[in-house]
Amino acid sequence: MMILYSAMIVVGIAAIAWGLPAAHRLRSPFDILAALVALAGLIAALLGALLVLVPGFFLE
């Protein structure tokens, strides 16, 4: 499971790295999607970091 959580961190950082510049570069309806991808990347990276540092956080 640690590999999955580490992958969440990597994918989250990649989504942030793509989403932030794309949110400023793309035209109007697509910039919102890029901003949502950046937000989802932030959530995934933080959740992955939490699960790597505190194993079993969501278990009892």
The first five atom37 places (N, CA, C, CB, O) and aatype in JSON, in Angstrom:
{
  "aatype": [12, 12, 9, 10, 18, 15, 0, 12, 9, 19, 19, 7, 9, 0, 0, 9, 0, 17, 7, 10, 14, 0, 0, 8, 1, 10, 1, 15, 14, 13, 3, 9, 10, 0, 0, 10, 19, 0, 10, 0, 7, 10, 9, 0, 0, 10, 10, 7, 0, 10, 10, 19, 10, 19, 14, 7, 13, 13, 10, 6],
  "atom_mask": [
    [1, 1, 1, 1, 1],
    [1, 1, 1, 1, 1],
    [1, 1, 1, 1, 1],
    [1, 1, 1, 1, 1],
    [1, 1, 1, 1, 1],
    [1, 1, 1, 1, 1],
    [1, 1, 1, 1, 1],
    [1, 1, 1, 1, 1],
    [1, 1, 1, 1, 1],
    [1, 1, 1, 1, 1],
    [1, 1, 1, 1, 1],
    [1, 1, 1, 0, 1],
    [1, 1, 1, 1, 1],
    [1, 1, 1, 1, 1],
    [1, 1, 1, 1, 1],
    [1, 1, 1, 1, 1],
    [1, 1, 1, 1, 1],
    [1, 1, 1, 1, 1],
    [1, 1, 1, 0, 1],
    [1, 1, 1, 1, 1],
    [1, 1, 1, 1, 1],
    [1, 1, 1, 1, 1],
    [1, 1, 1, 1, 1],
    [1, 1, 1, 1, 1],
    [1, 1, 1, 1, 1],
    [1, 1, 1, 1, 1],
    [1, 1, 1, 1, 1],
    [1, 1, 1, 1, 1],
    [1, 1, 1, 1, 1],
    [1, 1, 1, 1, 1],
    [1, 1, 1, 1, 1],
    [1, 1, 1, 1, 1],
    [1, 1, 1, 1, 1],
    [1, 1, 1, 1, 1],
    [1, 1, 1, 1, 1],
    [1, 1, 1, 1, 1],
    [1, 1, 1, 1, 1],
    [1, 1, 1, 1, 1],
    [1, 1, 1, 1, 1],
    [1, 1, 1, 1, 1],
    [1, 1, 1, 0, 1],
    [1, 1, 1, 1, 1],
    [1, 1, 1, 1, 1],
    [1, 1, 1, 1, 1],
    [1, 1, 1, 1, 1],
    [1, 1, 1, 1, 1],
    [1, 1, 1, 1, 1],
    [1, 1, 1, 0, 1],
    [1, 1, 1, 1, 1],
    [1, 1, 1, 1, 1],
    [1, 1, 1, 1, 1],
    [1, 1, 1, 1, 1],
    [1, 1, 1, 1, 1],
    [1, 1, 1, 1, 1],
    [1, 1, 1, 1, 1],
    [1, 1, 1, 0, 1],
    [1, 1, 1, 1, 1],
    [1, 1, 1, 1, 1],
    [1, 1, 1, 1, 1],
    [1, 1, 1, 1, 1]
  ],
  "atom_positions": [
    [[0.82, -1.2, 0.0], [0.0, 0.0, 0.0], [0.87, 1.27, 0.0], [-0.93, -0.01, 1.21], [0.44, 2.32, -0.46]],
    [[2.07, 1.15, 0.52], [2.95, 2.31, 0.57], [3.3, 2.81, -0.83], [4.22, 1.99, 1.35], [3.49, 4.0, -1.04]],
    [[3.38, 1.88, -1.79], [3.66, 2.27, -3.17], [2.48, 3.07, -3.73], [3.94, 1.03, -4.06], [2.68, 4.05, -4.45]],
    [[1.27, 2.65, -3.41], [0.08, 3.37, -3.86], [0.03, 4.78, -3.28], [-1.2, 2.6, -3.48], [-0.3, 5.74, -3.98]],
    [[0.35, 4.91, -2.01], [0.33, 6.22, -1.37], [1.43, 7.12, -1.92], [0.48, 6.07, 0.14], [1.24, 8.33, -2.09]],
    [[2.59, 6.53, -2.2], [3.66, 7.31, -2.81], [3.3, 7.74, -4.22], [4.96, 6.5, -2.82], [3.66, 8.84, -4.66]],
    [[2.59, 6.88, -4.93], [2.13, 7.22, -6.28], [1.11, 8.36, -6.22], [1.52, 5.99, -6.97], [1.06, 9.2, -7.11]],
    [[0.29, 8.38, -5.18], [-0.66, 9.49, -5.0], [0.07, 10.81, -4.85], [-1.57, 9.25, -3.79], [-0.37, 11.82, -5.39]],
    [[1.18, 10.81, -4.14], [1.96, 12.03, -3.96], [2.55, 12.48, -5.29], [3.09, 11.8, -2.93], [2.48, 13.66, -5.63]],
    [[3.13, 11.54, -6.03], [3.77, 11.89, -7.3], [2.74, 12.38, -8.31], [4.52, 10.68, -7.87], [2.97, 13.39, -8.98]],
    [[1.62, 11.69, -8.42], [0.57, 12.1, -9.37], [-0.03, 13.44, -8.95], [-0.53, 11.03, -9.46], [-0.34, 14.27, -9.8]],
    [[-0.18, 13.65, -7.67], [-0.71, 14.93, -7.18], [0.21, 16.09, -7.5], [0.0, 0.0, 0.0], [-0.25, 17.16, -7.92]],
    [[1.49, 15.9, -7.31], [2.44, 16.96, -7.62], [2.49, 17.22, -9.12], [3.84, 16.61, -7.11], [2.61, 18.37, -9.56]],
    [[2.38, 16.16, -9.91], [2.35, 16.33, -11.37], [1.1, 17.08, -11.81], [2.42, 14.96, -12.07], [1.16, 17.92, -12.71]],
    [[-0.03, 16.79, -11.19], [-1.27, 17.49, -11.53], [-1.18, 18.97, -11.16], [-2.47, 16.83, -10.82], [-1.68, 19.83, -11.89]],
    [[-0.57, 19.26, -10.03], [-0.39, 20.66, -9.64], [0.55, 21.37, -10.61], [0.16, 20.75, -8.2], [0.31, 22.51, -11.01]],
    [[1.64, 20.68, -10.97], [2.62, 21.28, -11.87], [2.03, 21.57, -13.25], [3.82, 20.37, -12.01], [2.43, 22.53, -13.91]],
    [[1.09, 20.74, -13.7], [0.44, 21.01, -14.98], [-0.71, 22.0, -14.82], [-0.07, 19.7, -15.6], [-0.89, 22.89, -15.65]],
    [[-1.49, 21.85, -13.76], [-2.73, 22.61, -13.61], [-2.55, 24.09, -13.34], [0.0, 0.0, 0.0], [-3.32, 24.9, -13.86]],
    [[-1.56, 24.46, -12.55], [-1.4, 25.88, -12.24], [-1.03, 26.73, -13.45], [-0.34, 26.05, -11.17], [-1.67, 27.75, -13.68]],
    [[-0.03, 26.34, -14.24], [0.25, 27.16, -15.44], [-0.87, 27.07, -16.48], [1.57, 26.72, -16.07], [-1.16, 28.06, -17.16]],
    [[-1.48, 25.9, -16.6], [-2.55, 25.74, -17.59], [-3.78, 26.58, -17.23], [-2.94, 24.26, -17.71], [-4.51, 27.02, -18.12]],
    [[-4.01, 26.79, -15.96], [-5.16, 27.6, -15.55], [-5.0, 29.05, -15.98], [-5.34, 27.53, -14.03], [-6.0, 29.76, -16.15]],
    [[-3.78, 29.5, -16.16], [-3.55, 30.87, -16.62], [-3.37, 30.96, -18.13], [-2.32, 31.44, -15.94], [-3.56, 32.02, -18.72]],
    [[-3.02, 29.84, -18.75], [-2.71, 29.84, -20.17], [-3.93, 29.53, -21.04], [-1.63, 28.85, -20.45], [-4.03, 30.07, -22.14]],
    [[-4.84, 28.7, -20.58], [-5.96, 28.25, -21.41], [-7.08, 29.28, -21.45], [-6.49, 26.93, -20.89], [-7.15, 30.19, -20.62]],
    [[-7.96, 29.12, -22.44], [-9.1, 30.03, -22.57], [-10.17, 29.7, -21.54], [-9.68, 29.95, -23.99], [-10.04, 28.77, -20.76]],
    [[-11.23, 30.48, -21.55], [-12.21, 30.54, -20.48], [-12.82, 29.22, -20.02], [-13.28, 31.42, -20.89], [-12.7, 28.94, -18.82]],
    [[-13.45, 28.41, -20.8], [-14.04, 27.23, -20.15], [-13.01, 26.19, -19.72], [-15.05, 26.57, -21.08], [-13.26, 25.4, -18.81]],
    [[-11.85, 26.19, -20.37], [-10.85, 25.17, -20.07], [-9.97, 25.53, -18.88], [-9.99, 24.94, -21.28], [-9.38, 24.65, -18.26]],
    [[-9.88, 26.82, -18.56], [-9.07, 27.2, -17.41], [-9.68, 26.72, -16.11], [-8.88, 28.7, -17.38], [-8.97, 26.46, -15.14]],
    [[-11.0, 26.62, -16.08], [-11.67, 26.11, -14.88], [-11.33, 24.64, -14.67], [-13.2, 26.3, -14.99], [-11.1, 24.21, -13.54]],
    [[-11.29, 23.87, -15.75], [-10.93, 22.46, -15.64], [-9.5, 22.3, -15.16], [-11.13, 21.76, -16.98], [-9.2, 21.42, -14.35]],
    [[-8.6, 23.13, -15.67], [-7.21, 23.05, -15.24], [-7.08, 23.42, -13.76], [-6.33, 23.98, -16.09], [-6.28, 22.81, -13.04]],
    [[-7.83, 24.39, -13.31], [-7.8, 24.77, -11.9], [-8.35, 23.64, -11.03], [-8.6, 26.06, -11.66], [-7.85, 23.41, -9.93]],
    [[-9.37, 22.95, -11.5], [-9.91, 21.81, -10.75], [-8.92, 20.65, -10.71], [-11.23, 21.36, -11.36], [-8.84, 19.93, -9.71]],
    [[-8.17, 20.45, -11.79], [-7.13, 19.42, -11.79], [-6.04, 19.78, -10.78], [-6.52, 19.26, -13.21], [-5.55, 18.9, -10.07]],
    [[-5.67, 21.04, -10.7], [-4.68, 21.46, -9.72], [-5.19, 21.25, -8.29], [-4.3, 22.94, -9.94], [-4.44, 20.83, -7.42]],
    [[-6.45, 21.54, -8.06], [-7.04, 21.32, -6.74], [-7.09, 19.84, -6.4], [-8.44, 21.92, -6.68], [-6.77, 19.46, -5.27]],
    [[-7.49, 19.02, -7.35], [-7.51, 17.57, -7.12], [-6.11, 17.04, -6.87], [-8.15, 16.84, -8.32], [-5.93, 16.13, -6.06]],
    [[-5.12, 17.6, -7.55], [-3.73, 17.21, -7.31], [-3.26, 17.57, -5.91], [0.0, 0.0, 0.0], [-2.54, 16.81, -5.27]],
    [[-3.67, 18.73, -5.45], [-3.31, 19.14, -4.09], [-3.93, 18.2, -3.07], [-3.77, 20.59, -3.83], [-3.26, 17.79, -2.12]],
    [[-5.19, 17.87, -3.26], [-5.87, 16.95, -2.34], [-5.21, 15.58, -2.37], [-7.36, 16.83, -2.7], [-4.99, 14.97, -1.32]],
    [[-4.9, 15.08, -3.56], [-4.27, 13.76, -3.67], [-2.88, 13.75, -3.03], [-4.16, 13.34, -5.14], [-2.53, 12.79, -2.34]],
    [[-2.1, 14.8, -3.24], [-0.76, 14.85, -2.66], [-0.82, 14.94, -1.14], [0.02, 16.05, -3.22], [-0.05, 14.27, -0.45]],
    [[-1.71, 15.74, -0.62], [-1.83, 15.84, 0.84], [-2.35, 14.55, 1.46], [-2.75, 16.99, 1.22], [-1.87, 14.14, 2.52]],
    [[-3.32, 13.92, 0.82], [-3.85, 12.66, 1.34], [-2.79, 11.56, 1.28], [-5.09, 12.24, 0.55], [-2.66, 10.77, 2.21]],
    [[-2.03, 11.52, 0.19], [-0.96, 10.54, 0.09], [0.11, 10.76, 1.13], [0.0, 0.0, 0.0], [0.6, 9.8, 1.73]],
    [[0.47, 12.01, 1.37], [1.47, 12.31, 2.4], [0.96, 11.93, 3.79], [1.85, 13.79, 2.36], [1.72, 11.43, 4.62]],
    [[-0.3, 12.17, 4.04], [-0.88, 11.79, 5.33], [-0.83, 10.28, 5.51], [-2.32, 12.29, 5.45], [-0.49, 9.79, 6.58]],
    [[-1.18, 9.54, 4.47], [-1.21, 8.09, 4.59], [0.19, 7.48, 4.63], [-1.99, 7.5, 3.44], [0.37, 6.4, 5.18]],
    [[1.18, 8.14, 4.05], [2.56, 7.65, 4.15], [3.1, 7.89, 5.56], [3.46, 8.33, 3.1], [3.75, 7.02, 6.13]],
    [[2.83, 9.06, 6.1], [3.4, 9.42, 7.4], [2.64, 8.82, 8.58], [3.42, 10.91, 7.54], [3.24, 8.56, 9.63]],
    [[1.32, 8.6, 8.42], [0.51, 8.04, 9.5], [-0.23, 6.83, 8.95], [-0.48, 9.1, 10.09], [-1.4, 6.94, 8.58]],
    [[0.43, 5.67, 8.89], [-0.23, 4.48, 8.34], [-1.46, 4.1, 9.16], [0.75, 3.29, 8.29], [-1.44, 4.16, 10.39]],
    [[-2.52, 3.73, 8.49], [-3.74, 3.34, 9.18], [-4.52, 4.51, 9.75], [0.0, 0.0, 0.0], [-5.25, 4.34, 10.72]],
    [[-4.38, 5.68, 9.18], [-5.04, 6.87, 9.71], [-6.56, 6.73, 9.7], [-4.62, 8.11, 8.92], [-7.23, 7.15, 10.64]],
    [[-7.1, 6.14, 8.63], [-8.54, 6.03, 8.51], [-9.09, 4.74, 9.1], [-8.94, 6.13, 7.09], [-10.29, 4.48, 9.01]],
    [[-8.23, 3.95, 9.69], [-8.67, 2.73, 10.37], [-8.86, 3.05, 11.84], [-7.66, 1.56, 10.17], [-8.08, 3.83, 12.39]],
    [[-9.8, 2.52, 12.44], [-10.12, 2.7, 13.86], [-9.25, 3.65, 14.51], [-10.06, 1.44, 14.58], [-9.4, 3.9, 15.7]]
  ]
}
